[in-house]
């Protein structure tokens, strides 16, 4: 007999169903859109999972927190991940922490994107690709033993093994020489010898797998770990660790929200001019933003998120009072947070020009035009280059200007550092933390850097200084993406594209003119900076002794820059007050509200006493009482 449920029970079931579906949706949405890899093992497990279970392609972003372009591309990468959700898997690898993965896939510049399908970087091979692989195999065979130019020997064996490992199939090896078959086994028709030989290891295996019992005759409650082989124990440990990692990933929140932090509190166009626009996001610009924001000016900071000189300082900032054991990027991050706290907005763009022919001024960027009454210029500078042969071609292949951004990618390698100022010395100390050796190239016989930095560099065991020397050429070599010096015992990488990297440099003694070659894996250049002031041509006065330097008073360090930025903000506030330029948007809103109030007042003859007074509802006893008490009455 069928029993019909009551309406109350049906409503309860419907409510439970809705709750269950909502809970499922919440659990699914909690999965990170862009997954951050924390270990090499986690990366390998993810590749294996999507190669064997889901079949989804995996897109990997190799990045670094100190890399400006990495911060710029992060929101776009996340946006693409949202659009491709369910069609591809997006992950991020921090090259500072995962240097093993960076080395495995030949990451030499940031950001670098790698595409994987089926656990490998490229799932298709053309006929030309196959011929190149075969030619590579032939070239690795000893020429004297291979007059016919065939893919033979141990190289051929490893090539087939690599093909089967990557693609699940491979060519069949053919024997070049047919060995003579032994007749002893063929004469033995019953095969008893082979049978007896096969039985012995089987019996030993059965004895190892036979469970033992306790002396009391009952089964032991303890696991029989002594019966497991080493491989079985390691596999069990790995399985349990995988389960713990999977549980952690399921529970963690979407941590890639930090990718949007760089673009939070962005400026949006308004029909009213800004009162203060600050060009530059270093200590000077952010200090000006803090002071202007605290004065209620709501400044706009226009600066690309590439980062300036302080942003790229990997060593501790030691010449700023109150800061200890803190790096340049951390200082900039704190300054930004403080400026945002008081109402500063940011436009992550590069200023191209300023139109000062009319008021208000117009600040032009790649994508926007900002009208403003006052402008504070606090721009940074761009790195200078040597302009020697091979330098431009090898940018991204071993030639860099930011040791903090790319130094960790040359862990355990030999690197060169060109320069003799404070920046060069700080970079040399940063590189010495991870590199096998650091050779500093300096054109003088003494350092211009501060005494304490120079002393640290000279006394460091991993740093060598080449005095009175200049770099005249950067040398290169052609390698595969993951290439190492291979022999017959190593696999042939079929997915390694050919590229060029730094192999060394040619050095020249400035007195003798003698040139010498030095081997190195990277060249870091720090020979000064050129101010980013080209957009100010015709607007301000430049220093005649130093082209492109705006004529100012005093020198520049992080603390003097911050002081000058604060002073500029105070000057801007004073000038705006003298000109009577207040908050035009707020004034307009106040006037509009006053007009609306006047229009809705019922005419000029209406008295205020005629208006409705909400306090009358309390019996007129509200005077002198707290509202909560009056409500009780």
N, C-alpha and C positions, 0 to 999 in steps of 0.2 A: 504494500500500500504506500503510495507516494504522499509524503507530507509536505505541504506548502509552508515555506518559511514566512515568518511575520515581517511586516514592513520594517520594524525596528531592527531585526537581525539582518535584513537585506541592506539597510542603510549602514549598519556596522561593517558588513563585509565590503561594501563599496568604499567606505572610508579607509579600511585596511588596505584595499587594493590600490587606492590612490596614494596612500602613505608609502606602500612598498615601491610603487613605480617612482615616486618622488625621491625616495631614499636611493634607489638604484641610479637614478639620473645624477644625484649628488655625488655618489661614489664614482661614477664614470667621469664626471666633469672634474673631480679632484685629481685625476691623472694629469701630470704635467704635459703641456702642449709641446714644450721643448725640454728634453731631458738632459740634465747635466751629469756627465760621466765623472765618477769619483775614483775609479780604479781601472787598470788595464783588464783585469778579470771581468769586471762589469761590462766593459766594452765588448770583449770577446763573447760573452754570454748573449748580449743583445744582438750581435751579428749572427750568431748561431741560431737564435730563436727566429729571427725574421728570414733567415735563409732556409730553414727547415720547416717552419710552422706557418708563418703568415705570407711569406713571399713578397713582402712590401720592400720597396727600396729605402735605403737609409742615407740621409744627407747629413754630413758631419761638418760643423763649423769649428775650426781650430782658431782660438782667440786668446787674447791676453788682456787683463784689466788695464794695463798701461798702454794699450794700443788705441789711439784715437779713432782710426777707421773702423776698428772692431766695435767700438761703442756706437758709431754712427750706423753701422749696418745691422746691429742687434735688433732694433724694433722692426726693421724690414724682414729680417729672418723669422721673427716671431709671427709677423703678419702672414707671411707665406705659409708658415706651419699651420696657422688657423685655417687658411684657405684650402690646404691640402690634407686636412685632418681625415684620417681613414684611408688615404691614398699613398702616403709616404710617412716615414718616421724621421723626425728632426732631433738631432742631439748636438750638444756643445761640449767641446773638450778644451779645458784650460791648459795651455801649453806650459805654463809655469809649474803646474802640478803633475801633468801627464807628459813629461818629456820623453818617456819611453815610446808612447804612441806617436809623438811628433817625429821622433827619429825613425820609427818603423815606416812611416808613410812619407818621409822626406819633406817635412814641412820646413820651409826656409824663409817664408814671409807671412805676414799676418794682415788681414784675415785670410785663411786658406780654406777652401771648401772641397770636400771629397764626396764622391757619389758611389754608393755601394749597392749592388744588386746580387742577391744570392750569396752574400758574404764576401764578394770580391768587387774590386773597383770598376771592372769593365766586363760585361757579360758577352760581348760580341767581338768577333775577330774576323777580319777580311782576309782574302787570299794574300794580299801584300803583307799583312801582319804575320800570317803563318810563315811566309817566306823569310821575313826578318828574324823570326824566332829560330827557324832552321839555320839561317846564316849565323846567328849568334852561337848556336850550338857547334857549328863547324869551326868557328874561329877559336873556340875554347879548347878544341882538341889539339894536341901537339902536332905541328905540321909534318914533322919527319915521319910520324906514324900514320899519317892520313893523306897520302898522295892523291887519292881520289876525291878529297874534300867531301867526306861523308860525316853524318852525325853519328858517331860511334862511341863506344867505351862507357866510362862512368858518367860522362856528361849526358849521353843519350839516355842512360838508365834514370838519372835524376830528372831529366826533362819529362820523360813519360810519367814518372812518379808525381811531378809537379802538376802535369795536365790532369791526371786522375784526381789529384787532391782538389784542384780548383774547379774542374768541370765534370767530375764524376766519370770521365771516360778519357781514353787516350789511345795513341797508335800502338800496334803490336811490335815488339822487338823481334828481330830476326837474328839468328846465330850466324856469325860470319864463318866460324869454323865448326864442323860437325865432329864432336869427340867420339872416340871409339867406345862402343858399348861393352861393358864387362859381361862375360859369359857365365860367371859363377852363379849369379842369381837366377839366370834364365834356365840353367840346368836343373835347378831345384824346383821340381814340379809342384810339390805340396806347399811350398812357401812357408814351411814351418819356422824358418829362421826369422823371416819378417814378422810372423805372427808373435813369436816369443818376444821379439824386441819391442813390439807395440804393446804387449800386455804388461810389461814391467812398469812403464811410466803410468799406465792406467791404474795399476794396483797401488802405486805410491800416491797417486792423486786421491784414490778412494780412501786410503788410510789417513791422509791429511784432512779429508772432509768428514770423516767419521766422528760423530759427536761423542764427547766423553761425559761420563756421569760421575757424580760425587760418590764418596765411599759409602754413603748411606743408602745408595741404590736409587735415590730420587734425583730428579732433574735439578740442576743448579739454577738459581734465580739470576745469577750474574751472566752477562753476555760472554760468549766464548771468543773473546778478542784474540786469544792466543792461537786460535785456529785460522783466523783471517790472514791473508797475505798482506804484504805491505801495500800493494796496489789497491786491494779492497778497502783497507783502512783509509788511504788517501782519498779514494772515491767517495766513501761515506762522509768524510769530513767536508769534502767539496760540496756534496749534495746538501748537507745541513747549512753550510755557509750560504749557498745559493738560496735556500729557503728563507734564511734570515734577511738577505739582501732584497729579495722580492717583497717580503713583508714590509721592509722599510720604505721601498719605493712606492708601494701601494698607499702607505699612510702619510707620506710627506706631502706638503703643500706645493703648489706651483711656484718654485723658487726662481723661475726666470722672470718674475715681475720686476727684478732689479734692472732688467734690460730697458725698461721704460722709464726708469728714474732719471736718466739723462734728459729725457724729453718731457718730463712732467713740468707743470707750471709754465707752459709755453705761452709766448705772447700771441695775442689774437688782435686783429685789426679793429680799430675803433674810429668812429666819425670825428673824434676829437684828438688833437695832437697830444703826444706824450710830453710831460714836463721835462724829463731827463732821460736821455738815451746814452748808455755807456758802451763803448766799443772796446771789447777785450774782456777775457774771463780769467785773468791771472790775479795775483794778490792785489795789484792796484785797482783793477776793475771791480773785483768783488768787495774790496774795502769801500770803494766809492758807493757800491750798491747798498752795502749795509748802512752806511751813514745816511744816504739819500732815502732809503726805505724807512729808517727810523724817524726821519723828518717828515714822513707822510707823502713823499714825492712819487712813490710807486714807480721806481725806475725800471727800464728795460735794458737787459744786458745782451748785446749782440756779439756772439763769439761761437765759432765752430767747436764741437766737442773733441777736436783733435788733441787739445791739451797744449800747454806752452812749456817753457823751460822748467818751471817748478813742477808741472804735471809729470814731466819725464825724469825727475830727479829720483833715482832709486835708492840712494843712500839717505841717511837721516838728515833732517834739517836741523843744523846745530847753531845757526846764527839768528834764531828767532826766539825772543824771550817767552818763556812759558811753555815752550814745546820741547819735549824730550822723547827720544826713541820713536819718532814719527817721520814718515817719509813724505815727499812732496805731494804725491797723489792724495794721501790722507789729509794733508793740510787744505788742499783745494776742495776736497769733498766736504770738509767741515765748514769752510767759508761759504760754499754754495748753500748748504743747509741753513746756515745762519741768515744768509740773505733772503732765502725763500721764506723763512719764518716771519720776516717783517714785510713781506709783500712784493718781493722782486719777481719779475717774470723774465723769461729767457727766450731769445730767438737764436736757434742753433744754425746760424748762417755766417758766411764770410761777407764783409762789407766791400762793395765794389767801388762806390763813389758816394760823395756827399754833395748835394745841391744846396749851396748857400746863397744863391742869387735872390731868393725871396724868403720871407718868413711865413710860417715856420720852416725850419730846415727840413730837408728830405734825405734820409739815409737809405741808400739803395743796396739791396743784396741780390742774390741769385733769384729769389722767389718773392721778395716783398719790398715794399717801400714804406718806411716808417717816418711819419711826420713828427717833429719834436721841436721844443723851444730851446733846449740846451743839449749840448753834446760834450761828453767827457771821453777823451781819447786815451785809452790805456792798452794799446795793442802790444803784442809781443814781438817776436822776431823769428825768422826762418834760418835754418842751419845753412852754413856755407859749405861748399864742396871743393874738392881739390882740382876738379876739371882735368884729370889725367886720363890717358887711354885705359879703357876697361872699367872705369868707375861707374859711368852711367849705365853701361850694359849689364853690370852685375848688381845693380840695385834690386833687391829682392832675392838675389842669389848669393848673398854673403856680404854685400856692401850696405852698411846701415849708418844712421846718425843717432840712433836711440839705443843705448846699451841696455836700459831698463826694459824696453819693449822686446828686444830680440836676443839679448845676451844669453838667456837660459836655453835657447835653441841650439847653442854651441857648447853644451855641457861636455866636459871632458875633451875638448878640442883646443887647438892652438889658434889664437886670435891676435890681431894687431889693433892698436889704438893710436890714432894720429892726433897730436895736439899737445899743448903745454900749459893750458889754463886750468882754472878750477874745474870746469866741466869735464875736461879730459881726465883729470886725476880722479874725480868722483866716479866717472865711468870705468876707469881702470880698476878701481877697487870693487865696483859692482861685478865686473867680468871675472875678477880673480876668485870670486866665491864659487863659481861653477866651472870655469874653463881650466884646462890642463896648464896652460901658460898664457901670459899676456905680455906682449912686446909693445912698449910705448915708443913711438917714433916722434922725436922732437928735433926741430931745426936749430935749436940753440944749445948752449952748454950748461944752462941753468933753467930752472922752472920759474915761470911767472906766477904759479899758483901760490896760495897761502902756505905758510911755512909748515903748518901741521899736516896739511894734505900731502905736500911734497915729501915730508918725512915718512909718512905712512906708505906712500908708493915706493920710495927707494928701499925701505926696509922690508917690504912684503916679499916672501920667498917665491911667490909665483909670478912676480912682475920683473921684467927686464927692460931697461931703458937704453935706447940707441940714440946717443947724443949727436948733434950736428948732422942730422940725417933727414932727408926728405923722401917721400914716396913718389916715384915717377911713373909707375904703371901697375895696374892690377891684373894679375894673371888668372886665367880661367881654365877649366877642364870640362869635358863633356862626360856626364854620368847619367845613369838611370835614376829614377826617383828614389829607389831604396837601395841603390847599388853599394856594394862593398866589394872588396877584392875577392873574387870568387875563384874557387878551385873545383876540381871534379867532384868533391864531396858535397857541394852546396847546390841547392835548388836553383833553377833558372826562373827568374821572375818575368812572367809573360805580360804583366800589366804595367811595367815600369816605363813611363815615357822618357824620352831623351831630353835632357835639359843641361844648362851650363851653371856651374857654381865656381866660387873662388877657390883657387888652388895655391895662391901665394901672391907675392908682390916683388917688384924690383925697387931696391933702395939705392940712394945715391948720397955719398958723403959730400957735403957742400964745400969742403976745403980741398980735398984731393980729387973729387970728381969720379972716384971709383964707384962702380955700380956692383951690387951684389943681389943675389936672389934669396928670398926667405919663404919657406913654406908656411901656409896658414889656411885656415878654413873660413875666416871672416875678417873683414876690415871695418872698423868702426871709426868714423870721422867726427872730430870735435875741434874745429879750427875757428870758432866764432860764429856770430849770427849777423844777419842783416835785418834791420827793423821792417816790420810790415806796415809801411807808411806811404806806399805809392798812391793810395787814394786821397792823400792830403795835398797833393801837388797843387800849388796855386792858392791854397787856403791858409797855410801856416808858414812860419819862418823856419828854415832848416839850418843846422849847424854847418858852417862853411868848411870846417876842418874834417867833418865826418858826414859824408853824404848819406841822405835818407834818415839821419837822426834829427828829430825835432829839437829845436833849440830850447833847452830847459836848464834848470839850475840843479847842480849836484849829480851824483852817480846813482846807480840803481842796484839794489839788492832786494830780496823779498820783503825785508822790513821797511826799507826806504820807499819801495814801491807801494806798500800798504799805506804808509804815511802820506805819500803824495796823492794817492787815491782818495783817502779820507779828506784831505785838504781840498781837493777838487770838488768833492761833493758838497762841502760847506760853502765853497765859493759859488757853486751853482745854486744852492738854496738861497743865498743872500741876493744873487742877481735876479732870480725869479721874483723874490719879494719886492725888490726895488722896481722891477718892471710891472708889478701888479699881475703877474701871470700865476693864477691859482689853479685850482682843480676845476677846469671848465666843465667837465662832465658832471661833477657833483653840483656845481652852480646851476647848470641847465636843469638837472633833475629837481632841484629845490624850487626854481622858478616855475617849472611845469606843475609841480605839486601845489604850489600856491595858487596858480591859475585854476586848477581843478577844484581846489577847496572853495575858491571864490565863486566858481560857476555853480557849485552844488549847495551854496549856502542859502538859497531861497530869496535872494534879493538883498539890496543894501539896507532896507528898512528893518530887517529881522534882527531882533536883539538876541544876545547870547543866552539870556535867561529863558528864552523860549525853546532852547535846544533841550533834547532829552538827556537827563542825567541818570546814569545807571545806578548811582549811589542811592537814589531815592527808593529803589526797590528794597533796600535794607532798613526802611523805616526812618531814614534820616539820622540814624545813630552811628554813622561811620566815622564822624569827626573824632580824631584822637585815638582811634582804635586800630589794631591790626586787622587786616582783611580776614584772616582766618578766624579770629574771634567774632567778628561781625557776621560772618557766614553762619556760625553756630547760633547766633541770636535770631 
